[in-house]
């Protein structure tokens, strides 16, 4: 039986997802013109559903530090575009070769792998075009500096020193070029998964005017959240079902992919998820302002089933 608190959280979370969906749709391309197919493939990818975790974390971080106004919205949409472009490319035959995600066909299996590559490229470029649009929503030099800093964070966490760097290390580990140690695995998780969550919490704080110390603390909390999230993902790949998860389970084993679970076992992995999550919540609770929904959102990551 769900408690009243859990039900209220789920209802509020759903309202926030609907709000984020509306924000994202504002910035997606209209499906017309000679390049209509690429627009369709991009929209198919982004509108496939999902938890909208990253833009939600970004907006809640913005609120935690007293942020107001719409300046956060272009960055929320941009981050979700970047996240989805990475999934489109991740599913490709040359990468994980997955045909299903979120309970339906992946982009490449509908539009072909060439068009899926272009859809991912299109989303990445549109993301930065969208984020840069935040400059039109600010009215003074200090606010413009925050937007510029947020753009810098977005590029760093999504690029070769962040997500793409993690994907590179992941591919080479899978190919046996580098032996997969615990240190390398945590590097991959940090860059491939935690980096975009760091972007979310850091950009929310920056745009709200938080100082650099607070931004660094949010970066640390997001590291913990990201590592915990990825370990939980690895756990679900072993323990869940395709119907519940919305994508094939056992793909890590099928692709001979070493994970935290294969290194440490299920029980130790579950304990590490809880430890990391608890530490992240302590950081979030250390600020003068409180955001109870943000804390509950982080807590929910350790009990999610999909």
Helices and strands as residue ranges (DSSP letters): H 4-27, H 36-46, H 53-64, H 71-90, E 100-101, E 104-105, H 107-111, H 113-132, G 133-137, H 141-158, H 163-174, H 182-189, I 190-194, H 195-207, H 212-239, H 242-245, H 251-254, H 260-264, H 266-285, H 292-300
